[in-house]
Amino acid sequence: MPYGFLSNTDNGYAQIDGENLQLKVLASGTVVPGVIGGSSSDKDSAGNVYYPFTGRSSGWNPNKAAVSIAIPSGYGTKDVFLFAKPSNSNQTTKMIGCLFSTSQGTGYFQITCPEWVSWGSNTVDYKLCAINSDEDENTSYGLRVFTASGGLGFSSNRTNFKGEQFAYGTPNRTMTSTTSTNYGSTVVGPLYFDKPNEKADYYCFLNGCAAYSAWQLVTGGSQQSSFTFNQNTRGIYWYQPYVEFNLSSTPSVKMYSTYSKSLAYGSYLGNAVDLASTRGIVIGIFV
Amino acid sequence: MATYTVGITSASSVSQYPLTTSATQDIQINDTVSLTVTVGTNTTAQATSLTNETYSVAVFTLLNCTVSPSSNVRSGGTVTVTPVNNNTGYRCEVVITHYHENPVGGSAGTNRQTKTFVLSGSVGVLPVYGLEIFDANGNSRLRYDNRLCKFNSVFTGTLSGQSGTLSVPGIASDGTWGISNQAQNSLVKCFIGTNVIALSQANFGSAGNLYGGNLNYEIIVFRV
């Protein structure tokens, strides 16, 4: 550490290190998670999405289409850090993911959910963060620490994301049948909360769930014998990583992939499939 | 889970004066303290006031603890002190007012005196070091046991060949460094090494790359 200021917690973790940069909250809000889908032909008159875009309006839980939220001008998907949490504990299953647009500077994101999870009118709180040197509040008071290159390493005039734990991996799923509900052997996490009594305040880093369309690349798997092989659709429409909040008395968050349940609309893959790229999650509290 | 017994008594010889008497008891989060506070007296009138007068009911000021009972407690009474949060201090202050014919430093125009009893200590193991930062309103923005989620870098590019490395000075697989590849349709897996991020191409096996995947990567590196 050639420059700056270093403070460690009592158990040796760096709080402020003079080298890395503090996140700044650019935007925050509340939204009902929805499934990925955009065209009017995908929806009924009530706005429910026909999933999986083949005219099917019934199924597990027809959900609203995910709402697009603009990324502030000047920032792209690689510049922003999306965090989210359930607004309340009313949901039994609290799974969310995200979709990023590929546009830089004029992009947007969506808070998404699997088809089989009904969010009803329950909402998710999100915070969109980025790196810059703007203060959140009056700068006449408090502590600021800069890196050697002039970046803002810490400011007490900003809302901070107090991270607790991190995990990464390539979530997989064991699709031994098209109705399999197995998680597979690779679940990222679970990450347990240091302060269970404050479980409603915990956010999770959602970039690790990032999708850019209604499908994700996977590796492995094989054709289910009774179905026609279609390399353009086999399984990948249905395979996406999501984070699941468990707000029980032992609260935690983990990331794993959804599965396809329907024979008609589901995966053509059998056996285990892996996500093709590595993903990570972080949990913590904004203060 | 333990219950500690602490008794604090003010000497009768100082009944004319205001007095603060303290005791210390470090405890764990599931422990309790059975606290008895007693005002020493010299006269029957003083003792009678402690029993009968409404102004002699104890007044509590609490920090990171609760007491039970919390009302109608008088000199000689016992309360149970229970901590609230772990890894910080607690403080239970009890003020009892009593009669004195000629109090020193008592309330002007009255014949009353106060005795203050303070029980304090730590809950759990307090930190040896660490930084705590408050905002202008006294809210803790960073506590001595908090870790800040910090951005390190973002790497964008295209993997050439089956594998590669990215140089990230300081990075280590110690649980404090985080990475995530969020590139669209990326086939690049990444792993945290010592001072590097190792990259490798996902193995499609004999089926090959049928899905239009690419070797682009967009890896966010951060630290908690």
Contacts between the chains, C-beta under 8 A, distances in Angstrom:
chain1	res1	chain2	res2	distance
A	7	B	130	6.9
A	7	B	131	3.9
A	8	B	129	7.3
A	8	B	130	6.8
A	9	B	127	7.3
A	9	B	130	4.9
A	9	B	144	6.4
A	9	B	145	5.3
A	9	B	146	7.0
A	9	B	147	6.3
A	10	B	127	3.4
A	10	B	128	5.5
A	10	B	129	6.1
A	10	B	130	4.9
A	10	B	144	6.3
A	10	B	145	6.3
A	11	B	145	7.6
A	13	B	147	4.7
A	13	B	176	6.3
A	13	B	224	7.8
A	14	B	147	7.3
A	14	B	148	8.0
A	14	B	176	7.2
A	14	B	223	7.2
A	15	B	130	7.0
A	15	B	131	5.7
A	15	B	142	6.1
A	15	B	146	6.5
A	15	B	147	6.3
A	15	B	148	5.6
A	16	B	131	7.1
A	16	B	142	7.6
A	16	B	148	6.4
A	17	B	150	7.1
A	17	B	223	7.7
A	19	B	152	7.8
A	19	B	170	7.5
A	20	B	150	3.5
A	20	B	151	6.2
A	20	B	152	5.0
A	20	B	222	7.5
A	20	B	223	5.4
A	21	B	150	6.1
A	21	B	151	4.5
A	21	B	152	7.7
A	22	B	148	6.7
A	22	B	150	6.3
A	22	B	151	7.6
A	23	B	149	6.4
A	23	B	150	7.5
A	23	B	151	6.0
A	77	B	182	7.2
A	77	B	218	7.8
A	78	B	154	5.5
A	78	B	156	6.3
A	78	B	182	7.5
A	78	B	218	5.2
A	78	B	220	7.5
A	79	B	154	7.7
A	81	B	151	7.4
A	81	B	220	7.3
A	81	B	222	7.9
A	100	B	182	7.2
A	102	B	184	6.0
A	131	B	151	5.2
A	137	B	135	7.5
A	137	B	136	7.8
A	138	B	136	7.2
A	141	B	135	7.4
A	141	B	136	4.3
A	142	B	133	7.1
A	142	B	135	6.3
A	142	B	136	6.9
A	142	B	141	7.7
A	143	B	133	5.4
A	153	B	150	7.4
A	154	B	142	7.5
A	154	B	148	6.7
A	156	B	133	4.8
A	156	B	134	7.3
A	156	B	135	5.6
A	156	B	141	4.7
A	156	B	142	7.2
A	157	B	135	7.4
A	158	B	141	8.0
A	160	B	141	5.8
A	160	B	142	6.2
A	160	B	148	5.9
A	161	B	148	7.3
A	161	B	149	4.5
A	162	B	142	7.5
A	162	B	143	8.0
A	162	B	146	4.6
A	162	B	147	6.6
A	162	B	148	6.4
A	162	B	149	7.1
A	163	B	147	5.5
A	163	B	148	6.8
A	163	B	149	3.1
A	163	B	224	3.3
A	164	B	147	6.7
A	164	B	224	6.8
A	165	B	175	7.7
A	165	B	224	7.1
A	166	B	175	6.9
A	166	B	176	7.4
A	166	B	177	7.5
A	166	B	178	4.0
A	166	B	222	8.0
A	166	B	224	5.4
A	168	B	178	6.5
A	168	B	179	5.9
A	168	B	180	6.5
A	168	B	192	7.7
A	170	B	189	5.9
A	170	B	202	8.0
A	205	B	149	7.9
A	205	B	178	7.9
A	205	B	180	7.7
A	207	B	180	5.6
A	207	B	182	5.2
A	207	B	220	6.3
A	208	B	180	4.6
A	208	B	182	7.4
A	210	B	180	8.0
A	210	B	182	4.1
A	212	B	184	4.2
A	212	B	185	7.4
A	217	B	185	5.5
A	217	B	186	7.5
A	217	B	187	6.6
A	217	B	202	7.9
A	217	B	211	5.3
A	217	B	213	4.8
A	218	B	211	8.0
A	219	B	187	7.9
A	219	B	202	4.9
A	219	B	203	6.3
A	219	B	204	5.3
A	219	B	205	7.2
A	220	B	205	6.9
A	231	B	210	4.5
A	231	B	211	7.5
A	236	B	211	5.9
A	274	B	202	7.3
A	276	B	185	8.0
A	276	B	186	6.7
A	276	B	187	4.9
A	276	B	189	7.6
A	276	B	202	4.4
A	276	B	213	6.0
A	277	B	181	4.4
A	277	B	182	8.0
A	277	B	183	6.9
A	277	B	186	4.2
A	277	B	187	6.7
A	277	B	188	5.7
A	277	B	189	6.2
A	277	B	190	7.9
A	277	B	202	7.2
A	277	B	217	7.7
A	278	B	179	6.9
A	278	B	180	7.0
A	278	B	181	5.0
A	278	B	188	7.6
A	278	B	189	4.8
A	278	B	190	4.6
A	278	B	191	7.3
A	279	B	180	5.3
A	279	B	181	7.0
A	279	B	182	7.7
A	280	B	178	4.9
A	280	B	179	5.6
A	280	B	180	3.8
A	280	B	220	8.0
A	281	B	180	7.9
A	282	B	149	6.0
A	282	B	178	5.8
A	282	B	222	7.2
A	282	B	224	5.9
A	284	B	147	8.0
A	284	B	149	5.7
A	284	B	224	7.2
A	287	B	139	7.4
A	287	B	140	7.1
A	287	B	141	6.2
A	287	B	142	7.9
